[in-house]
């Protein structure tokens, strides 16, 4: 005796099998899509550390300017115009006042402050390379560790400083830089703002 399935016309059985196969394929695709959407990795890679990127752009522009234009001590007014796009307005004003004080001291024949050295890192000799780590939240906005390397006279010096950033008008800008190089006796434990925000300076 023929079974129930054998009584179903061949063409109808073929249609039903194709429908079942198509439904199974659709369910598999939906399951994979759902797993991808819920994956923590996809969310993590979608997030961008804008503060880290802003800090990297500043140090890259500064390193390029230092190499091309021989920045020493305070940037000149022209050099400051190039770098100020990375600074919060308060830090820009501090630099402007410091340049004015530097000019006043020089005109009075007194020791000129901030005339030599690198004021954007612990090392007065600057740096050969750098890398900015992921930023974290702090009381001002965000902060990130900056790892520097200086290769000079066949020796390699490494140290870490901290860059602090604040978001203004939707853009992350440099608020301050903290010096942590153990060799930097005159700077260690201080910050960029603390070093140059002196009025009068002589």
Secondary structure, DSSP 4 states (H G I P E B T S, - for coil): ---HHHHS-HHHHHHHHHHHHHHHHHHHHHHHHHHHHH-HHHHHHH---HHHHHHHHHHHHHHHHHHHH---SSPPHHHHHHHGGGB-HHHHHHHHHHHHHHHHHHHTTSPPTT-SS-TTSS-TT--SEEEE---EE-SSSEEEEEEEEEEETTEEEEEEEEEEEEEETTEEEEEEEE---TT-TTTTT-BHHHHH--SS--
